[in-house]
Amino acid sequence: MTEMLGYARSDGRKGIRNVVAVAYLVECAHFVAREVVAEFRGQPVHLIGFPGCYPNDYAQAMMERLCTHPNVGAVLLVSLGCESFNRSRLEAVIAATGRPVETLVIQKAGGSRETIRKGAAFVARALEEIATLPRVPMQVSDLTVATICGGSDGTSGISGNPAAGLAFDALVKQGATCIFEETGELIGCEHIMAERAATPELAEELKACVAKAARYYETLGYGSFAAGNATGGLSTIEEKSLGAYVKSGASPISGIIKPGDLPPTGGLYLMDVVPDGEVRFGFPNIADNAEIVEMIASGAHLTLFITGRGSVVGSAISPVIKICANPETYRALAGDMDVNAGAVIEGEKSLSEVAEEILARIMATAAGEETRSEGLGHQEFILTYKSFTPAGPACLPKSA
Amino acid sequence: MSAFLKLSPQDNVQVALRAAPAGTPLSGAGSVVTLTDVSMAHKVTDQPIPAGALVVKYGLPIGVATQDIPAGAHVHVHNIRSRYTATHYRAEEAGLSHD
């Protein structure tokens, strides 16, 4: 097996990638930031950002976590100048970690053309500077792995998701940190899930956060269920949920985190992605990448993405491994998929054989090999408005 | 290999592992056959489900029958409903044209 060598970061975490993040701090700076990134096609320079002009504590915290993620080596911040985002605080948080960082304010830097020129010069210098960072040996227990399913159909819950669940069990056993998500897609599973809680108090919290999701979606009038799910044979949110739930495996659940919280120990964590309080700002996550971004903010080095209908997305900052549950979809979109779990549906492979394949992809990806979406240049990223209250004391295990 | 998979013994539906034409036998369900063509990953009952009864898959309820469903029938958005939130779908794409 290829040895995993991580990029040592000042907070003790290790990265499996060494990306220069170019972050716009309002939509008005998005184009300029994108033009900077466009000059580095094929190099690890990724576009992230927050479009809103109004302040939001969640977005600020998310950007701080993302810009200091172990896969990020340097950051360029692109501001228009008059937006509310607290750019000096973000820059200070990044600088405190020792990462190269520069803020360009378009209104002060001489407009679009000059900002793009200065930004590209910074990125070129940063790429050179971080190329010489020391690499250190990395163990499975250093990894944080996230899982999501998107574009689900009736195959997801019988091939891709249970295989990912077996892979998660193997990772948890080796001390890794694993995150699963979307409480809106656990509706109907709350009681069986609560039985896996590490403590009785946590069991109550697990049920409460699914109840919160059910209320939230009820108010919005839609469940976390797309028209394509029904085309693929799923009839109700409960059915989709049960299929999605199995990707969490069978390990005990150690805790509940909110987006951007760093799990204090290894183990399996549920991410509660549904905002707290009254319904504000619309849907919790407008598309799959919003959840991927939230799990990356909580430290995910890579994400397992199980799809039936056939999603093609990747992500900025952390690689996405795509596991295709449906054999017909796999044949149609093979160039976008890393693992064919559809072989289970056709009786060619067992769930544990596919789980082994998934684990091998995780190790290879962590050792530096590109996933399909990375190779294609995918860098999806979404961050929108939300508000959370901190997770309660019963949600987290005592730090080791 | 049978075209249908029963995920849990308590289930009253089976999942199509491949597209199955009308008349395809279900798995371990005696003389029950599909009443219509069924697309891959869709569900069929292997026993009659009366209106108001729970539809069970993975050994757990996935919704309630909104009408009497005969054995061998396609089970989907047209004859079951969520006990939580209503399902949003586009009728022309939900694989219901044969029903």
HADDOCK unambig.tbl for C-alpha pairs under 7 A between the chains (distance, minus, plus):
assign (segid A and resid 154 and name CA) (segid B and resid 41 and name CA) 4.36 0.50 0.50
assign (segid A and resid 154 and name CA) (segid B and resid 42 and name CA) 6.26 0.50 0.50
assign (segid A and resid 155 and name CA) (segid B and resid 41 and name CA) 5.48 0.50 0.50
assign (segid A and resid 218 and name CA) (segid B and resid 85 and name CA) 6.27 0.50 0.50
assign (segid A and resid 222 and name CA) (segid B and resid 85 and name CA) 6.80 0.50 0.50
assign (segid A and resid 222 and name CA) (segid B and resid 86 and name CA) 7.00 0.50 0.50
assign (segid A and resid 223 and name CA) (segid B and resid 85 and name CA) 5.69 0.50 0.50
assign (segid A and resid 225 and name CA) (segid B and resid 87 and name CA) 6.98 0.50 0.50
assign (segid A and resid 225 and name CA) (segid B and resid 88 and name CA) 6.87 0.50 0.50
assign (segid A and resid 226 and name CA) (segid B and resid 88 and name CA) 6.70 0.50 0.50
assign (segid A and resid 227 and name CA) (segid B and resid 88 and name CA) 5.87 0.50 0.50
assign (segid A and resid 227 and name CA) (segid B and resid 89 and name CA) 4.23 0.50 0.50
assign (segid A and resid 227 and name CA) (segid B and resid 90 and name CA) 5.94 0.50 0.50
assign (segid A and resid 230 and name CA) (segid B and resid 89 and name CA) 6.01 0.50 0.50
assign (segid A and resid 230 and name CA) (segid B and resid 94 and name CA) 5.50 0.50 0.50
assign (segid A and resid 231 and name CA) (segid B and resid 93 and name CA) 5.57 0.50 0.50
assign (segid A and resid 231 and name CA) (segid B and resid 94 and name CA) 4.06 0.50 0.50
assign (segid A and resid 231 and name CA) (segid B and resid 95 and name CA) 5.90 0.50 0.50
assign (segid A and resid 232 and name CA) (segid B and resid 41 and name CA) 6.55 0.50 0.50
assign (segid A and resid 232 and name CA) (segid B and resid 42 and name CA) 6.96 0.50 0.50
assign (segid A and resid 233 and name CA) (segid B and resid 41 and name CA) 5.53 0.50 0.50
assign (segid A and resid 233 and name CA) (segid B and resid 42 and name CA) 4.15 0.50 0.50
assign (segid A and resid 233 and name CA) (segid B and resid 43 and name CA) 6.93 0.50 0.50
assign (segid A and resid 235 and name CA) (segid B and resid 76 and name CA) 5.12 0.50 0.50
assign (segid A and resid 235 and name CA) (segid B and resid 77 and name CA) 5.05 0.50 0.50
assign (segid A and resid 236 and name CA) (segid B and resid 62 and name CA) 6.57 0.50 0.50
assign (segid A and resid 236 and name CA) (segid B and resid 63 and name CA) 6.69 0.50 0.50
assign (segid A and resid 236 and name CA) (segid B and resid 81 and name CA) 6.52 0.50 0.50
assign (segid A and resid 236 and name CA) (segid B and resid 82 and name CA) 5.12 0.50 0.50
assign (segid A and resid 236 and name CA) (segid B and resid 87 and name CA) 5.75 0.50 0.50
assign (segid A and resid 237 and name CA) (segid B and resid 82 and name CA) 6.59 0.50 0.50
assign (segid A and resid 237 and name CA) (segid B and resid 87 and name CA) 6.99 0.50 0.50
assign (segid A and resid 238 and name CA) (segid B and resid 62 and name CA) 4.95 0.50 0.50
assign (segid A and resid 238 and name CA) (segid B and resid 82 and name CA) 6.84 0.50 0.50
assign (segid A and resid 239 and name CA) (segid B and resid 62 and name CA) 4.82 0.50 0.50
assign (segid A and resid 345 and name CA) (segid B and resid 17 and name CA) 5.93 0.50 0.50
